[in-house]
Amino acid sequence: MKCSHVKRKLSAYLDGELSIAEKKEIESHLQQCRGCQEELTAFSSVTDALSILEGMEPPPYFTTRVRQGIRDEARSIPFLERIRSIAISIATATAVVVSLLIGNQFGRTLYQSVAATAVSEAAEAPDVFGLGTLEEFPDGSLSDIYNELVAGGNSG
Ligand SMILES: [Zn+2]
């Protein structure tokens, strides 16, 4: 007898549905074949578990309580949705605050660098516009007054 044939008959064997001849054939195979013995053990433990379940009576109002549980579950979903939307709102607010802080810092840095550039450009302005040549005009002349005004009145 082949293992595949024995394994196919194990359910009927456990249920006592086999003829005496078939039963003896399977038992003689099981005594020699470890694989089929393990299959029988696994099969019988499943059958035992099923028979235990079959013998169990459901507790009173079992289906009513299951339905009530499903209804409660369905009612709790909007609550979870609310929690999720609150979490999204908090995350969005946090992102806005963080981006404002980063933007503020970036803006301050940008302003400082622009201001520094403007100051350095202002200091170089007389040379840029060729006004440095006016420094050699005599004191009190119109060009000397203009030169003092451009330099900020600190030269005199
Ligand atoms: Zn076998």
Residues whose N, C-alpha, C, O or C-beta is under 5 A from the ligand:
A	BS01	ZN	C3 C33 G35 C36
